[in-house]
Amino acid sequence: MEEIVQQVAQRTGISEDMARKAVDVVMDELQKRLPAPLASRLKEYASGKGTEGPDLSDAAKMAGGMFGK
């Protein structure tokens, strides 16, 4: 997840501490909204550790109409 934090900091020009807080907020919100099988492994995948389980290429299908699409 550190890579995501660094990218947010670089792309937005905010400090890494602020970027970490922003990423944490987004991750927490996604965990609330995603289907349980995906939400339970979200942080593993974001950190690059999730290699087994649901295929993330199907994440949009698993989320269904979560975002109205």
C-alpha positions in Angstrom: 0.0 0.0 0.0 3.0 2.2 0.4 3.4 2.4 -3.4 -0.2 3.8 -3.6 0.6 6.3 -0.8 3.7 7.5 -2.7 1.8 7.8 -5.9 -0.9 9.9 -4.3 1.7 12.1 -2.7 3.6 12.6 -5.9 0.5 13.2 -8.1 -1.2 15.6 -5.8 1.8 17.4 -4.2 0.7 16.6 -0.7 2.8 15.1 2.1 3.1 11.3 2.5 1.4 11.6 5.8 -1.6 13.3 4.3 -1.6 10.9 1.3 -1.6 8.0 3.8 -4.6 9.4 5.6 -6.4 9.9 2.2 -5.6 6.3 1.1 -6.8 4.9 4.5 -10.1 6.8 4.1 -10.7 5.4 0.6 -9.7 1.9 1.6 -12.0 1.9 4.6 -14.9 3.2 2.5 -14.2 0.6 -0.2 -14.2 -2.1 2.4 -17.7 -1.0 3.5 -19.1 -1.0 -0.1 -17.5 -3.9 -1.8 -18.9 -7.4 -1.7 -17.6 -9.3 1.4 -15.2 -11.7 -0.6 -13.4 -8.8 -2.2 -13.6 -6.4 0.8 -12.0 -8.9 3.1 -8.9 -9.1 0.9 -8.7 -5.5 -0.3 -5.7 -4.4 1.8 -3.8 -7.6 0.9 -4.2 -6.8 -2.8 -3.4 -3.1 -2.4 -0.2 -4.0 -0.7 0.7 -6.6 -3.4 0.4 -9.5 -1.1 -2.9 -10.9 -2.4 -2.1 -13.5 -5.0 -4.8 -16.1 -4.3 -8.6 -15.8 -4.1 -10.9 -13.7 -6.3 -9.5 -12.5 -9.6 -9.4 -8.7 -9.5 -10.1 -8.5 -13.2 -13.6 -9.5 -12.2 -13.9 -6.9 -9.4 -16.2 -4.7 -11.4 -18.6 -7.6 -12.0 -18.5 -8.5 -8.3 -19.2 -5.0 -7.2 -22.3 -4.9 -9.5 -24.1 -1.7 -9.6 -22.4 -0.3 -6.6 -21.6 3.0 -8.4 -24.7 3.1 -10.4 -23.2 1.6 -13.6 
